[in-house]
Amino acid sequence: MLRSIVIHALIVTVNSQNEIIQNGSMIFEGDTITYIGATPTHLDLSSFDKVIDAHGNIVMPGLINTHTHAAMSLLRGYGDDLPLQEWLEQKMWPIERRFKEEHIRLGTELALVEMLKSGTTTFNDMYQYMDVVADLVNQSGSRASLSRGMLGFGTKEMLRQKLKDTIRFAKQWHNQANGKIRVMISPHSAYTCSPDFIKEAVAVAKELNLPIHIHMAETEQEVKQNIEQYGTRPVEHLYHLGVFDQPTLVAHAVHVNHKEIQLLKKLDVKISHNPGSNLKLGSGIAPVPDMLKIGLHIALGTDSAASNNNLDMFEEMRLASLIHKGYRQDPLAIPADIAIQMATRYGAEALFWEDEIGSLEVGKKADFIILDSNQSHFHPMYDPISHIVYSASGKDVLDVFINGKQVVKNGEVLTLDEERIIFEVEKMVKQWR
């Protein structure tokens, strides 16, 4: 088992106290952190297989993107400046029906390069051809929660096949890639899936003992449609269908009222807040400060590059903090020390992975990133967390380690050929221009 040490680091642990360690060291053996703290005196560096000199740079946990559709990076900029339903029905769904395995492969590769280079070590992906995605996650060294997204459209036989494919995928890939791949069950939403189909998906989740991931209450129109069709709002609708009987992560939760927030807290439903996507699609601003106030730990996600249009989780941190300050006219609405937890610790909780990732602590996996903080926009360094949230971007990431293995070095992805991927993407999408 390889024994490695990081030295001369400004360590931002993002533990429950948001502890910061000046000139610190971190030791990891194999994939697990065994020491973190001040550099031990009389340290014998020759006893380590690998010595990583951080040169005073910031070392922090890898970022966790709790909601995206990676392969949709092929559609970045394809349908901008449209409301959600028009964007979906007139731009996204028609072209996505043409997607085959090669589209998913290239789109996912493109997204993986972008996420790894910008410090995302774990992501939650809901899409199709998920065996291709799982293969690429394994190849890239990334960590991911994956689910076969199920739109409730089609014949009864088509819907049965989607459920069968979901079951097969879950049995084949859950806890694979040295434990770096986990699986969720994902009926797309209440507005694309019938009550009966959602119930069948819940039954599958119960049978396999897996969490559920679903879009919920993203727009006012969705809520209105749910009331017209089923006589109730989306939260109560999913509750009565048994969705929340399983551990559940909902994406968006933009249009939820006080009563619904209380119910989500009572049922320990996890929430992925996607500020960039929600703003761009004009979906609204989720009542995240109200959720945080009652003890809900809200995670962050980018949604797809088709609606964001990037996968930079540093940008999501900054947006999550700033938009709520402005909207509430309260500079304390989401302070930096909470925003950084939303992108790390709370993200791990949202993916039911909190025992292994989300913070730098002894016993957790060695998923960490090194930021080049020896740059003008990081100085003076009054508060490293403030700079991470308000000043940093994904372009500041130098090195990325996942499960103790380096996957990005000096800004270059070691496991994927970025030049080849960009060339093939441009060749593929010429037909859409």
C-alpha angles and dihedrals in degrees: 000000000000116000115208137178135198113209137185091026134153094219120203101190099184088209119150090285095042087235117196121203118200116212089358137164134217126198123198128181114204104321099337134086111236101172137020126170143067115354108270115245117250090018113184104214091184088072091069127083091213132023117195112195108203091190091218094308125140117272114194140155118285114263121255120219105199100188131031144123100223101192091056087078082093086069097052105144093000096117111016131167098024132122116255101260094044090044091052100040100039104031116015107036097045093054094038089059086066093054116116132178094282091055092051092047096052095040092051093046090052091050093046092054091049094046096046094047090051095050104262108142098170130035137176113224129190116184145096135290086036095171086068090050092048091051090052093046088054092047094047095048091236125141119235148170106216134192137176101239110226120205108194094229126117141045124322089258092052091051092048089051092052090054092046090050090049092052093047092048092049093049092047100045112024109118093001128133092056089310094306094116123067129171135225130187112243127191100179101234146310091264094056099034128060119233090251092052092049089051090053090050090050090051090054091050090051093047092051094035092234133141124254126236119194141157112248139180095346097150140020088241090058091053092047092049092049091053092048094048102037106014095242143073121265097258094054091039093057090042092057091047089059097246093133092051083083125055101275139194116196122196119224109352087186098148105046126129131218094269091051093048089053090051092048089052092048091051093043092235113176119228131206111205112205105187099168095050094041091052095046094049091045090238095141139249118295117230091246097152089056090050093049091047093063094045105268111144104220119204129204133239136173098214110213128329085243091070104027100031100223137035097228108138092191087065091050090052092052094045093047090055099040103043093054092047090054098040093048094036085230120122089199095055093106113359122200094257090060095042092057091051090051089059095046124012097026089046090056089051091049090055092044089243100112095122092064111027144018100076139039105254137134110276096026126108119275096249105145144137134212119220124204096238093163089094132104096253090060095055140131090031104215094145123007093200091054090052093047092054103035106026110026130084136185089266089070093066113112105170136016128196125187122185087352094303123113113238100164124041123183090343096309122116108233098195103048133048103237095183093053092045094052091047093051093044092053090048092050099048098046087095091061097054 
